[in-house]
């Protein structure tokens, strides 16, 4: 798996893991950090902004909507748009 960066260059999964590991060590974080934490943070952030679940699913590239529902199910603001 590769991630495209500016200029069309690609970063491998291993390269991303090394970048995150180095950042964790430099920041002296009290807990281990892995690349998927960034992905999960993105999902929760999009849900908190009120983005529809299907849009989050497409953005994160989830094939199964159940993998995306975890982000929106934990967000109590999902009910804010209901008009009674």
Secondary structure by P-SEA (a helix, b strand, c coil): ccccccccccccaaaaaaaaaaaaaaaccccccccaaaaaaaaaaaaaacccaaaaaaaacccccccccccccccccccccccc
